[in-house]
Amino acid sequence: MPPIMDFDKKDDEFPAKLTGQVVICSIIAAFGGLMFGYDIGISGGVTSMDDFLEKFFPKVYVRKHRAKEDNYCKYDNQMLQLFTSSLYLAAIVCCFFASKCCKRFGRKITIQLASLFFFIGVILNAAAMNLPMLIIGRLCLGAGVGFGNQAVPLFISEIAPAKYRGGLNILFQMLITIGILCANIVNYVTSKMHPHGWRFSLGGAAVPAIFLGLGSFLIVETPTSLIERGQKEQGKQALRKIRGVYDVEKEYQEILQATELAQQIKKPFRNLMNKSSRPQLICGTILQIFQQFTGINVIMFYAPVLFQTMGFGGKASLLSAIVTGMVNVVSTIVAILGVDKFGRRVLLIEAAVQMLVAQCVTGGILAVHLKATNVIPKNYAYFVVVLICIFVSGFAWSWGPLGWLIPSEIFPLETRTAGFFFAVSMNMICTFIIAQAFLTMLCHMRSGIFFFFAVCIVIMGSFAYLFLPETKGIPIDEMNERAWKKHWFWKRYFDDDSAP
């Protein structure tokens, strides 16, 4: 059995306080998560609105209201799925440019560009007169997501003291969940505003975009980014400001040393192929695959659609989505309070068991009680909502936030932006696949889709147990020495480094 290692003994190595500057900067930056979450939540509600379907997807509208249409196939339409998934297609491409921007111009300006792209996308979506305009708006939103998801977790990880890094970084995921909840509430309200309620839903994304854009002028650039770009004195001053102490020499020297080492790497993307870079690359990217193949975005993207499939009315389905959104937010608070206390692995493994049970029982109920044209009995339908809440709660305090936290803290500086690019782009690729394929999968696999995701959960829980090192409390620039080189499996990738 792989050992669970404890690295807490060096938590106080660098003098640091949890300053108001760090908290405020983390909250402002994490509003990038609010933008992302709002978009995740808004698309499912909008695609269940008759006014929206009638204008952009009339075939789906007709099929939805056809009395004997197959429950599982009502929404099976590639263009409807493209409305949701096109955002992630753009994000995949923009992640690459965002990683370059992070390294050359800094994390702060990358966050500002994210808010700009997102705001342009909001305007195009809210004012959309035809499907191409709608999709172009989604592509602009995708550019904002690509830039924001690349920069924000890195920004927070680099300014946070090691012993608070987990909780502060999960603010990003916390605001994703709040964004999803806000979107579900907005959809519930605007569904009654005919015929343009969907425009208000899509336009509401402007609020977090404006907040992030204005707030980004108040945040400090990370010391690591400043030093990396040759602004050493400004980097030391920024470090003193965010740590709340004058004596930052030890941490400053470590960042300086890491920066000098990183500058020797002229091609960080190629350096990721080195043997000693493979553990971080493998774990950072595979966590993103696992995060998406839990099936969570089936719930987040298409919750109202899924609940309507089970026989809920339009308003009841949106209300059920609000309930799951509230569970999502509350459970993320558990992650913030527990991640730096219990560690990353414990939360991941416990949640895998919890989500596995929820998926299997849900799939079993639908297999027995939801046929092609019937309505599932109400008591079972309500029980499925409870099971989905159990599933969402497990995800929200584990694979959701930790899927972003762990990749942002495991890469050394010389490959950090390049490595995190691979992690973020893999997340966007898998999100695109799920968003584009789910309604078709639901039509063909029916209740079996829940068992498909259950198998994925077994695989990812086993991986976390066997192959993921604990990173709790380890300074970000000491991760190789104190995590990877001591792990029972990954240490073999560093044999050449440790040889005399």
Protein Blocks (a to p, Z undefined) as FASTA:
>chain_A
ZZdddfklmmmmpgcdddfklmmmmmmmmmmmmmmmmmmmmmmmmmmpmklmmmmmmmlm
mmmmpmklcfklmmgcfklmmmmmmmmmmmmmmmmmmmmmmmmnojklmmmmmmmmmmmm
mmmmmmocbfklmmmmmmmmmmmmmmmmmmmmmmmmmmpcfklmmmmmmmmmmmmmmmmm
mmmmmmmmmmmmccklmmmmmmmmmmmmmmmmmmmmmpccdfklmmmnopamlmmmmmmm
mnopablmlmmmmmmmmmmmmmmmmblmlmmmpmklmmmmmmmmmmmmmmmmnommmmmm
mmmmmmmmnopafklmmmmmmmmmmmmmmmmmmmmmmmmmnommlmmmmmmmmmmmmmmm
mmmmmmmmmcfklccdfklmmmmmmmmmmmmmmmmmmmmmmmmmmmmmmpcfklmmmmmm
mmmmmmmmmmmmmmmmmmmmmmmnmmmlmmmmmmmmmmmmmmmmmmmccfehiafklmmm
mmmmmgfklmmmmmmmmpZZ
